[in-house]
């Protein structure tokens, strides 16, 4: 059977559309804006999306099992307050503060997983609930105050401060690259390989593909769902630690914005390479795509208040590519 | 009164009804029987106006009518009470609101019907006698009703709408014996008053003394009709059809020691205990009508459902799977009845569908080796004769028979020794059916347990056949000593006992 040219073009657009678009975007900006195509700017772009991308990898894992983690933004907020407050109020060493943050993220994931699996609350509702709870708890632990070196605590000046060692996580360099960018690349590779090449990733995808069939094929569906949420919460807490370090302080409600950003990156990732399902590489591309576009448009003096509109439009476009019948692959044969 | 004329209903390539003529007369109870997939539900849906037939027509009082939407059927006085009554009710609304739903939808109660008005209208529909006798509160949420209560309300609602034809789909499936008897009396009474009742049930013994006429469907056609008095055993023969090809001479296999033993298992808590033994080198067939308890038993054996009662041994040691993974670890593979829901990952390729149950052999340095998975799958595609574009073709691109082969291949890939197959030949073409049958009889499988409601399928593969009815073992055959009349009698035994 011969494949018509129109079908080939459509299939090509479907499979590589977003990558081609990204390349075209970079070339266009680089040609028209001298400041865009510099290595320095590339690093700036990557740094701007690193934390979003790391959290989005967690969202990707929750989407893989057919779930949805709405609590990642609140997890970031909570971890930011926890890591900064533990250092400023209680003089915790940076290592302890970081571990505390990661354990908290895993713990929130565990709660989400148990709500979904044991209490059988639907994913969206369970994580909507914990989203509220942990956004609230983030405020409670500091009595609604932002945390910074020299803040007051119980009417007294707080004893501790944010150390340089901790701030290095957000502002330092490794081999000339910002630490968050290095963490993003490492975790991006690990999560992508885990999802696409490991037994765990295959089983997670089976749960998302058909949980009943997976169970009858011996897959421990409940445990895997809990695992997915724990990983999602942990990755969100990595993002929270890096954010706290970059800001050097604990700002109230700083994580909230990450929910929509990360969900968008993961969903845009569906369209990358025609995967039509959550995938680690796609999520990274999705995050970078948004970063490149915003960076270029900002240089073109497009006002900042249009950013959400632009992100939304990209998301809708990518979703149409993933789900619309217009781009459906006929068949594998 | 209501008649179907040469009704043909196709869904894509499948023909569910291949030209059905049916006459429903005023004041009669018409029974409708047929095996799974015979076309009963489709015919129901056509008569109740849920489906517009591909060809042919439906007539009311001799006039052709265009149905296809429930409101049209309602206008012509045809009402369906579905088997799952909850699907006909809005659980969040009150009983009263549900009763007046049609009237509300048509604006017959005015634009702003108050609660008082709704209650009054609902009371008129349900009747005080029913509300009191069945203890139904009009303000209760419909979701809290018991099946029998909901059923009674739906019948009242239908009659109030002026239904002249009442279609009852498996009305006794969830009723107690007393409730069942009451329903039968009510049906007789309605018929005496001139309502036509179409009655569908797989408890064939129910038709005795209830139905004036029973029509049997098979493969989308009316194959037989019986007038009262009804003999259940003859209905069974009509449903199953003649057993056309008896098994060819097969080498008699020497069954070895017991591999899997079931002691005192029950399909339901109120079902009788079942003992079965599966021996090495044997294919044990289980047959029985719908509702005989086959699926319930098999799902317990493979750990898909918790054991209701009893114990099992596998290879002589205790076997109590709490999760399918436990059964798989002991070498059991399960081919479920509903392949699409319980076995397929349609958007996955053949490789990943095949290796799902056992991925460890494909580990290389902690990661999965695509090459190893692919070559293992390619070998199975060849040996099972799976027709596909290649190992990377999507499962959804295969025909039903080939998909079923992939499900079987999954268990061979996992190294399963004992296969448990529930209705493995449903929606499977004859070629694939032969291949799968040959495979489970081959030395690749140590022993197999096959359940099917079609005795002919069982005869093809089994070395020994157990007949199940009402959850109990009622007989055992060897394929070469089959007696069709005796089989038909066995299949309806328990339903007769239920009513006695």
Contacts between the chains, C-beta under 8 A, distances in Angstrom:
chain1	res1	chain2	res2	distance
A	193	B	367	7.0
A	197	B	367	4.5
A	197	B	368	5.6
A	198	B	366	7.1
A	198	B	367	5.7
A	198	B	368	6.5
A	199	B	359	4.7
A	199	B	360	7.3
A	199	B	363	6.9
A	199	B	368	6.2
A	202	B	352	6.9
A	202	B	356	7.6
A	202	B	359	6.2
A	202	B	368	6.5
A	203	B	359	7.7
A	206	B	345	6.5
A	206	B	356	5.9
A	209	B	345	4.4
A	209	B	347	6.7
A	209	B	348	6.3
A	210	B	341	7.8
A	210	B	344	6.7
A	210	B	345	5.1
A	210	B	346	7.9
A	212	B	341	5.8
A	212	B	342	5.2
A	213	B	341	7.5
A	213	B	342	5.6
A	213	B	343	5.1
A	213	B	344	6.0
A	213	B	345	6.0
A	214	B	345	7.8
A	214	B	356	7.3
A	215	B	304	7.6
A	215	B	323	7.8
A	215	B	324	6.0
A	216	B	302	7.5
A	216	B	304	6.0
A	216	B	324	5.1
A	216	B	334	6.0
A	216	B	336	5.9
A	216	B	342	5.4
A	216	B	343	6.7
A	217	B	324	7.1
A	217	B	328	7.6
A	217	B	343	7.7
A	217	B	356	4.8
A	217	B	357	4.4
A	217	B	410	6.7
A	218	B	323	7.7
A	218	B	324	5.2
A	218	B	325	3.9
A	218	B	327	8.0
A	218	B	328	4.1
A	218	B	329	7.7
A	218	B	357	5.4
A	218	B	414	7.9
A	219	B	325	7.4
A	219	B	356	7.5
A	220	B	323	6.8
A	220	B	325	6.2
A	277	B	347	7.9
A	331	B	394	6.9
A	331	B	397	5.0
A	332	B	349	6.8
A	332	B	389	6.8
A	332	B	392	6.5
A	332	B	393	5.0
A	332	B	394	4.4
A	332	B	397	5.9
A	333	B	388	7.7
A	333	B	389	3.5
A	333	B	390	7.9
A	333	B	393	5.3
A	333	B	394	8.0
A	333	B	397	5.3
